């Protein structure tokens, strides 16, 4: 029966252990429970604040993304308008330059034609003067002497040689 004494339950030990447990529970509740609850509540509040801040940051980021997309669309539209306007201006300016070049070319051609006509008239006048001078010289020589047919041919030949030189 000795085996039974090892397994036996002592009521007083159980009661003392139970009293110790209640006393320990009361001490923990009285001195530590509120502090632990406060630390847990503070941590919960900090975590909730972090979640709220993260949610606000996410909402702000989404708003910024939408604003950025709208701004980029406006910038693209503005740049397209600027490019289109620049293209129109460049095309207009190119047409003006081509028209000016045509006008200048026509003016140069007309001036060249006028200069050529003037030079032609000048050459004709010079030729007429030369022919008149040669005719006057020929007439002077003819008047100086009487001409027979042989002299007449020699005179014409000399006149032609003078014209060629």
C-alpha positions as CSV (number, residue, x, y, z in Angstrom):
1,X,0.0,0.0,0.0
2,X,2.8,2.1,0.0
3,X,2.3,2.7,-3.6
4,X,-0.9,4.4,-2.7
5,X,0.7,7.0,-0.5
6,X,2.7,8.3,-3.4
7,X,-0.4,8.7,-5.5
8,X,-2.6,10.1,-2.7
9,X,-3.9,13.6,-2.8
10,X,-3.3,15.9,0.1
11,X,-6.3,18.2,0.5
12,X,-4.3,20.9,2.4
13,X,-1.7,21.1,-0.4
14,X,-4.4,21.5,-3.0
15,X,-6.1,24.2,-0.9
16,X,-2.8,26.1,-0.3
17,X,-2.0,25.9,-4.0
18,X,-5.4,27.1,-4.9
19,X,-5.1,30.1,-2.5
20,X,-1.6,30.8,-3.9
21,X,-3.1,30.8,-7.4
22,X,-5.9,33.2,-6.4
23,X,-3.5,35.5,-4.6
24,X,-1.2,35.5,-7.5
25,X,-4.1,36.2,-9.9
26,X,-5.3,39.0,-7.8
27,X,-1.7,40.6,-7.6
28,X,-1.2,40.3,-11.3
29,X,-4.7,41.8,-12.0
30,X,-4.2,44.5,-9.4
31,X,-0.7,45.6,-10.5
32,X,0.0,44.4,-14.0
33,X,-3.2,43.8,-15.9
34,X,-4.0,47.5,-16.4
35,X,-0.5,48.3,-17.5
36,X,-0.4,45.3,-19.9
37,X,-3.9,46.3,-21.3
38,X,-2.6,49.9,-21.7
39,X,0.5,48.7,-23.6
40,X,-1.7,46.5,-25.8
41,X,-4.2,49.4,-26.4
42,X,-1.3,51.8,-27.3
43,X,0.1,49.3,-29.7
44,X,-3.3,48.7,-31.2
45,X,-3.8,52.5,-31.6
46,X,-0.3,52.9,-33.2
47,X,-1.1,50.0,-35.6
48,X,-4.5,51.5,-36.4
49,X,-2.8,54.9,-37.0
50,X,-0.3,53.3,-39.3
51,X,-3.1,51.6,-41.2
52,X,-5.0,54.9,-41.5
53,X,-1.8,56.7,-42.6
54,X,-1.1,54.0,-45.2
55,X,-4.7,54.2,-46.5
56,X,-4.4,58.0,-46.7
57,X,-1.0,57.7,-48.5
58,X,-2.5,55.1,-50.9
59,X,-5.5,57.4,-51.6
60,X,-3.1,60.4,-52.1
61,X,-0.9,58.4,-54.4
62,X,-4.0,57.4,-56.5
63,X,-5.1,61.0,-56.6
64,X,-1.6,62.1,-57.6
65,X,-1.5,59.4,-60.3
66,X,-4.8,60.6,-61.7
67,X,-3.6,64.2,-61.6
68,X,-0.4,63.2,-63.3
69,X,-2.2,61.3,-66.0
70,X,-4.5,64.3,-66.6
71,X,-1.5,66.7,-66.7
72,X,0.3,64.4,-69.1
73,X,-2.7,64.3,-71.4
74,X,-3.0,68.1,-71.3
75,X,0.8,68.4,-72.0
76,X,0.5,66.0,-74.9
77,X,-2.4,67.9,-76.3
78,X,-0.6,71.2,-75.9
79,X,2.6,69.7,-77.5
80,X,0.5,68.4,-80.4
81,X,-1.0,71.8,-80.9
82,X,2.4,73.5,-80.8
83,X,3.8,71.0,-83.3
84,X,0.8,71.4,-85.6
85,X,1.1,75.2,-85.4
86,X,4.9,75.0,-86.0
87,X,4.3,72.8,-89.0
88,X,1.7,75.2,-90.5
89,X,4.0,78.1,-89.8
90,X,7.0,76.3,-91.4
91,X,4.9,75.3,-94.4
92,X,3.6,78.9,-94.8
93,X,7.1,80.3,-94.5
94,X,8.4,77.7,-97.0
95,X,5.8,78.8,-99.5
96,X,6.7,82.4,-98.9
97,X,10.4,81.6,-99.5
98,X,9.6,79.7,-102.7
99,X,7.4,82.6,-104.0
100,X,10.1,85.1,-103.2
101,X,12.7,83.0,-105.0
102,X,10.5,82.7,-108.0
103,X,9.9,86.5,-108.0
104,X,13.7,87.1,-107.7
105,X,14.4,84.6,-110.5
106,X,11.8,86.3,-112.7
107,X,13.2,89.7,-111.9
108,X,16.8,88.5,-112.7
109,X,15.6,86.9,-116.0
110,X,13.7,90.1,-117.0
111,X,16.8,92.2,-116.1
112,X,19.0,89.8,-118.1
113,X,16.6,90.0,-121.1
114,X,16.6,93.8,-120.8
115,X,20.4,93.9,-120.5
116,X,20.7,91.6,-123.5
117,X,18.3,93.8,-125.5
118,X,20.2,96.9,-124.5
119,X,23.5,95.3,-125.5
120,X,22.0,94.2,-128.8
121,X,20.8,97.7,-129.5
122,X,24.1,99.1,-128.5
123,X,25.9,96.7,-130.8
124,X,23.5,97.5,-133.6
125,X,24.1,101.3,-133.0
126,X,27.9,100.7,-133.0
127,X,27.6,98.6,-136.1
128,X,25.6,101.3,-137.8
129,X,28.1,104.0,-136.8
130,X,30.9,101.8,-138.0
131,X,29.1,101.2,-141.3
132,X,28.4,104.9,-141.6
133,X,32.0,105.8,-140.9
134,X,33.2,103.2,-143.4
135,X,30.7,104.5,-146.0
136,X,31.8,108.0,-145.4
137,X,35.4,106.9,-145.9
138,X,34.5,105.0,-149.0
139,X,32.5,107.9,-150.4
140,X,35.5,110.2,-149.6
141,X,37.8,107.9,-151.5
142,X,35.4,107.6,-154.4
143,X,35.1,111.3,-154.7
144,X,38.8,111.8,-154.6
145,X,39.3,110.0,-157.8
146,X,37.5,108.7,-160.7
147,X,36.8,105.0,-160.5
148,X,37.0,102.5,-163.3
149,X,35.7,99.0,-162.9
150,X,39.0,97.6,-161.8
151,X,39.5,100.3,-159.1
152,X,35.9,99.8,-158.1
153,X,36.6,96.1,-157.3
154,X,39.8,96.9,-155.5
155,X,38.0,99.5,-153.4
156,X,35.2,97.1,-152.4
157,X,37.8,94.4,-151.5
158,X,39.7,96.9,-149.3
159,X,36.4,98.0,-147.7
160,X,35.5,94.3,-146.9
161,X,38.9,93.8,-145.4
162,X,38.5,96.8,-143.2
163,X,35.1,95.5,-142.0
164,X,36.6,92.1,-141.2
165,X,39.4,93.6,-139.2
